[in-house]
Amino acid sequence: MKKIFLTLALIGLSSSAFAGGYRVALQGVRQAALGGTSSTQTRDASVAFYNPAGLAFVDSKLSIAVGGFGVKTAVKWQDPLTLQKSETDNKLGTPMYVAVSYKPADDVAIGISVTTPFGSSVTWPEDWPNKANITHIDLKAFNIQPTIAYRFNDWFSIGAGFIYTHGTAKLEKIQTVAGNDIKLKLEDKDAHGLGFNIGAMFKPNDKLGVGIAYRSNVDVSANKGDVTWTNVPSALSANVPFNTDKWNTVLPLPSEFTFGLSYKVLPKLELFGDIVWANWTRYKSLDINLYNDASNTFYTSSSKKEWKDNTVFRFGAEYTFTDNIQGRVGYYHDKSPVPSAFWSSETPSTNLNSFSAGLGIKLNSGFYVDLFGSYVQGEERHVNNIADNFVGDVKLHAINFGLGVTYNLK
């Protein structure tokens, strides 16, 4: 009987226990209002994250850009046969950014940015049918990026940045064994990884802008995180994996290649467009190691992912009503990288369509205030996870809003 209980518990652990899932494309309020287009926008230091070459075109000796967002998502699942349903109760996500740049010479710019490009916050009911996969997950990844850019002439620049990623993670799940709901919590506050960002920018005239940027893969290592078991039967408490108290893993974050254009079709109207390719194919599987050094216990849980590369299409338009007020609208389509057979409720991914709008206000003395709001609609999809034997119809939506402040000193 012990062996049966233990086998059931290990099956529950074999589902994915830690994942970064989707990209959070909120590193600038103005950019977000314009559908996430970003590779040619050089108004302030926030361009460093998107295209480091843009810092050399920022027309300020000193530029400081700060901003924050609110992200509220809701995911619904329903079994098409039984009509059983569940819905998430997610807390408000709060991505943020800070970027500073300085020009020691007219053609050279240095800067640093802090952003939150990856993250997830999902809370499912503790009694829902897929509780063995996830009941709660809270992930954050902070990028710290020092950057340097050089402008060769009036129309061409290059830039590069070094990326240090620091992450935190918390995951909770419940496995029912012989009528006992065994709760597993994994937590780590010191995950980290390294990468780089390079880019080039072309501005052959006052109307046209061309941006090319590449952000490398980052392998985020979680080491010596805490493992907490709750409500384990005494007959199992000394067995693997219930006697483990630490865990580690390596989470691969994808590289991104961006190509963007901007063009002033009218003196007061500028259009923007970006194509972003993300290398999710490298996310083949995720291995979680649970261990206990004192008892020399070690257990590996492997979860197959087989995600696919995806392409994001972004569009935006900005109209200057007066010298001090600009209106913005945007749209993007983000195709899900997650196949139906490997869809997981910890990262409830689907094709996304986002509609955004915003307002820019220029104040005296080099200050700018930017406002943003968007509605993200996920396309309904049918999923059938072959490992978890979990089937259902899924749909989601999100409401985002943001406020940014910029100061440019000539």
C-alpha positions in Angstrom: 0.0 0.0 0.0 2.9 2.4 0.8 4.3 1.8 -2.7 0.9 2.7 -4.3 0.6 5.9 -2.3 4.2 6.9 -3.2 3.7 6.2 -6.9 0.6 8.4 -7.0 2.5 11.2 -5.3 5.4 11.0 -7.7 3.0 11.1 -10.7 1.7 14.4 -9.3 5.3 15.7 -9.0 6.1 14.8 -12.6 3.9 17.6 -13.9 5.8 20.9 -14.3 6.6 22.7 -11.0 8.3 25.9 -12.1 7.9 27.9 -15.3 8.4 31.4 -16.5 5.9 30.9 -19.3 5.0 34.2 -21.0 6.9 37.4 -21.6 5.6 40.6 -19.9 5.9 43.3 -22.6 5.7 46.3 -20.3 9.0 48.1 -20.0 7.8 51.6 -21.1 4.4 53.3 -20.8 4.7 55.2 -24.1 5.8 52.0 -25.8 2.9 50.0 -24.3 0.3 52.5 -25.5 1.8 52.1 -29.0 1.1 48.4 -29.0 4.5 47.6 -27.6 6.4 49.0 -30.6 9.7 50.1 -29.3 12.8 49.6 -31.4 12.9 53.1 -32.9 11.6 55.3 -30.0 14.4 57.5 -28.8 12.6 60.1 -26.6 14.1 58.9 -23.4 16.3 56.3 -21.6 13.6 53.6 -21.6 14.7 52.6 -25.1 17.8 50.9 -23.6 15.8 47.7 -22.8 14.3 47.5 -26.3 17.2 48.7 -28.5 20.4 49.8 -26.7 21.5 51.7 -29.9 18.7 54.1 -29.3 20.4 55.7 -26.3 22.8 57.5 -28.6 19.9 59.2 -30.3 18.2 60.5 -27.1 18.4 64.2 -27.4 19.3 64.9 -23.8 22.4 65.1 -21.7 20.6 63.3 -18.9 17.4 61.2 -19.2 15.5 59.6 -16.4 12.4 57.4 -17.1 10.3 55.6 -14.4 7.0 53.9 -14.6 4.7 51.3 -13.2 1.8 49.1 -14.4 -1.1 47.3 -13.0 -2.0 43.9 -14.7 -5.2 42.1 -13.8 -5.7 38.7 -15.6 -8.6 36.2 -15.4 -8.4 32.7 -16.8 -11.4 30.3 -17.1 -11.4 26.6 -17.7 -14.3 24.2 -18.5 -14.5 20.5 -19.2 -16.6 20.2 -22.4 -18.1 16.9 -21.4 -18.9 17.4 -17.7 -19.3 21.2 -17.9 -17.2 21.4 -14.7 -15.5 24.8 -14.5 -12.9 26.7 -12.6 -11.6 30.3 -12.7 -8.5 32.0 -11.4 -8.4 34.6 -8.6 -5.2 36.4 -9.5 -3.8 39.2 -7.6 -2.9 42.5 -9.3 0.5 42.2 -11.0 2.8 45.3 -10.8 5.6 45.4 -13.4 7.9 48.4 -13.2 10.9 50.0 -14.9 13.6 52.6 -14.2 16.0 53.8 -16.8 18.8 56.4 -16.7 21.1 57.6 -19.4 23.9 60.1 -19.6 26.0 61.5 -22.5 29.6 62.2 -21.5 30.1 63.3 -25.2 27.7 64.2 -28.0 28.1 60.8 -29.7 28.4 58.5 -26.7 25.7 57.5 -24.2 25.9 55.3 -21.1 23.0 54.1 -19.1 21.4 51.5 -16.8 17.9 50.1 -16.7 15.9 47.9 -14.3 12.9 46.1 -15.7 10.6 43.1 -15.1 10.4 41.3 -18.5 9.2 37.9 -17.3 6.8 36.9 -14.6 3.6 35.1 -13.7 1.0 35.3 -11.0 -1.8 32.7 -11.1 -4.1 31.4 -8.4 -6.5 28.5 -9.0 -9.0 27.2 -6.4 -7.4 24.6 -4.0 -10.2 22.1 -4.9 -10.1 22.4 -8.7 -9.5 19.3 -10.9 -5.9 20.1 -11.8 -4.7 21.0 -8.3 -1.9 18.4 -8.7 -0.4 20.7 -11.3 -0.8 24.1 -9.7 -2.9 26.0 -7.2 -0.7 29.1 -6.9 2.4 30.4 -8.7 4.1 33.8 -8.3 7.2 34.4 -10.4 9.2 37.6 -11.0 12.4 38.2 -13.0 14.2 41.5 -12.7 16.7 42.6 -15.5 19.5 44.9 -14.5 21.2 46.2 -17.7 24.1 48.6 -17.9 24.3 49.9 -21.5 26.7 51.8 -23.8 25.8 53.3 -27.3 27.8 55.1 -29.9 26.5 57.3 -32.8 28.8 57.2 -35.8 27.1 60.0 -37.7 23.7 61.7 -37.9 21.9 58.6 -39.0 23.5 55.5 -37.6 24.3 54.1 -34.1 25.0 50.9 -32.3 24.7 49.8 -28.7 25.2 46.9 -26.3 24.1 46.0 -22.8 25.0 43.4 -20.2 22.1 41.7 -18.6 21.9 40.4 -15.0 18.7 38.6 -14.2 17.5 38.1 -10.6 14.4 36.2 -10.0 12.0 35.0 -7.2 9.6 32.1 -7.3 6.8 30.5 -5.3 4.7 27.6 -6.3 2.0 25.6 -4.5 0.2 22.4 -5.6 -1.9 19.7 -3.9 -1.7 16.0 -4.5 -4.4 13.7 -3.0 -3.0 10.5 -1.7 -5.3 8.0 0.1 -7.7 10.7 0.9 -5.0 13.1 2.2 -4.4 16.4 0.5 -0.6 16.7 0.5 0.4 20.3 -0.1 3.8 21.1 -1.7 5.3 24.6 -1.7 8.5 25.5 -3.5 10.1 28.9 -2.9 13.3 30.5 -4.0 14.3 34.2 -3.6 17.7 34.1 -5.3 17.5 32.8 -8.8 19.8 34.4 -11.3 21.2 34.4 -14.8 23.4 36.4 -17.3 22.9 37.6 -20.9 23.4 40.5 -23.3 21.5 42.9 -25.5 22.8 44.4 -28.8 21.2 46.7 -31.4 21.5 49.1 -34.3 19.5 52.1 -35.3 19.2 54.0 -38.6 17.6 57.4 -39.0 18.4 58.5 -42.6 16.0 61.4 -42.4 13.5 63.2 -40.1 10.7 60.9 -41.2 12.1 57.3 -41.2 13.5 55.2 -38.4 14.8 51.6 -38.5 15.7 49.6 -35.5 17.3 46.1 -35.1 17.9 44.5 -31.7 18.8 41.1 -30.3 18.4 40.0 -26.7 20.1 36.8 -25.8 18.9 33.7 -24.0 19.2 33.8 -20.2 19.4 30.6 -18.2 18.0 31.4 -14.7 19.3 29.1 -12.0 17.4 28.5 -8.9 19.6 27.0 -6.2 18.8 25.8 -2.6 15.2 26.9 -2.7 13.0 25.8 0.2 10.7 22.8 0.0 7.7 22.6 2.4 5.4 19.6 2.7 2.1 19.8 4.6 -0.3 17.0 5.7 2.0 14.1 4.7 0.9 10.8 6.3 3.4 9.6 8.9 3.9 6.3 7.0 5.3 8.4 4.0 7.1 11.2 5.8 10.5 9.4 5.7 10.2 8.4 2.1 11.3 10.1 -1.1 10.3 12.8 -2.0 8.5 13.8 1.2 11.7 13.9 3.2 13.3 16.5 0.8 13.7 20.1 2.0 15.6 21.9 -0.9 15.2 22.2 -4.6 17.0 23.6 -7.7 16.4 23.9 -11.4 17.4 25.9 -14.5 14.8 27.9 -16.3 15.6 28.9 -19.9 14.3 32.4 -20.8 14.1 32.9 -24.6 16.1 35.1 -26.9 14.3 37.8 -28.9 15.1 39.4 -32.3 13.3 42.6 -33.1 13.0 44.5 -36.4 11.1 47.8 -36.3 10.1 50.7 -38.5 8.7 54.2 -37.8 7.5 56.7 -40.3 6.0 60.2 -40.1 3.2 60.1 -42.7 2.1 63.6 -41.7 3.9 66.3 -39.6 1.7 65.4 -36.7 1.1 61.6 -37.3 3.8 58.9 -36.8 3.3 55.2 -37.4 5.2 52.4 -35.8 5.6 48.7 -36.4 7.7 45.9 -34.9 8.1 42.2 -35.6 9.5 40.2 -32.7 10.7 36.6 -33.0 11.1 34.7 -29.7 13.2 31.5 -29.4 10.9 29.4 -27.2 12.0 26.2 -29.0 14.8 25.9 -26.5 12.3 25.2 -23.8 12.2 21.4 -24.4 11.8 20.3 -20.8 12.1 21.4 -17.2 13.9 19.3 -14.6 13.2 19.9 -10.9 15.7 18.4 -8.4 14.3 17.8 -4.9 16.9 16.9 -2.3 17.9 16.6 1.4 21.6 16.9 2.1 21.3 15.5 5.6 19.7 12.2 4.5 21.5 12.1 1.1 18.2 12.1 -0.6 17.7 13.1 -4.2 14.8 13.0 -6.6 14.4 14.5 -10.1 11.0 15.5 -11.6 11.1 16.0 -15.4 8.3 17.8 -17.3 8.2 17.8 -21.1 7.5 21.2 -22.7 8.3 21.2 -26.4 7.4 24.8 -26.8 7.6 26.4 -30.3 9.2 29.7 -31.5 6.6 32.4 -32.0 6.3 35.8 -33.7 4.7 38.9 -32.3 3.3 41.6 -34.6 3.0 45.1 -33.1 1.6 48.3 -34.5 1.1 51.8 -33.1 0.1 55.4 -34.1 0.9 58.6 -32.4 -0.8 61.9 -33.1 0.4 65.3 -31.9 -2.6 67.4 -31.0 -0.6 70.3 -29.6 3.0 70.9 -28.7 2.2 69.5 -25.2 -0.4 66.7 -25.9 -0.1 63.5 -27.9 -2.6 60.7 -28.4 -1.6 57.1 -28.9 -3.3 53.8 -30.0 -1.8 50.4 -30.6 -2.4 46.7 -31.3 -0.4 43.5 -31.1 -1.0 39.8 -31.9 1.0 37.3 -29.9 0.8 33.7 -31.0 1.0 31.2 -28.2 4.3 29.1 -28.1 2.6 26.3 -26.1 1.3 23.3 -28.0 -2.1 21.9 -26.8 -0.5 18.6 -25.8 1.9 20.3 -23.3 -0.4 23.1 -22.2 -0.1 23.7 -18.4 -2.4 25.6 -16.0 0.7 27.2 -14.3 1.2 29.2 -17.6 -2.3 29.3 -19.2 -1.1 30.4 -22.6 -3.3 31.2 -25.6 -3.1 33.5 -28.7 -3.4 37.1 -27.6 -4.9 40.2 -29.2 -4.2 43.5 -27.4 -5.8 46.8 -28.0 -4.2 49.8 -26.3 -4.5 53.6 -26.0 -2.6 56.3 -24.2 -1.9 60.0 -23.6 1.4 61.9 -23.5 1.7 65.2 -21.7 4.7 67.4 -22.0 5.3 69.7 -19.1 7.7 72.6 -18.7 11.3 72.0 -17.7 11.8 68.7 -19.6 9.1 66.6 -17.8 6.8 64.2 -19.6 3.8 62.3 -18.1 2.5 59.2 -20.0 -0.7 57.3 -19.4 -1.7 53.9 -20.8 -4.5 51.4 -20.8 -5.1 48.2 -22.7 -7.5 45.2 -23.0 -5.9 41.9 -23.9 -8.2 39.2 -25.2 -7.1 35.6 -25.4 -8.5 33.4 -28.1 -10.4 30.5 -26.7 -8.6 27.2 -27.2 -9.1 23.5 -26.5 -6.2 21.9 -24.6 -5.3 18.2 -24.0 -2.3 17.8 -21.8 -1.1 14.2 -22.5 1.1 14.0 -19.4 -1.5 15.2 -16.9 -4.5 13.7 -18.8 -6.1 17.1 -18.4 -8.6 18.3 -21.0 -10.7 21.4 -21.3 -11.6 24.7 -23.0 -9.6 27.7 -21.9 -10.1 31.4 -22.3 -8.6 34.4 -20.7 -8.4 38.2 -20.7 -6.4 40.9 -19.0 -6.7 44.6 -18.3 -3.5 46.6 -18.1 -2.9 50.2 -17.1 0.2 52.3 -16.5 1.7 55.6 -15.5 5.2 56.9 -16.5 7.2 60.0 -15.8 10.3 61.2 -17.7 12.8 63.9 -17.1 15.1 65.0 -19.9 17.9 67.6 -19.2 19.4 69.1 -22.3 
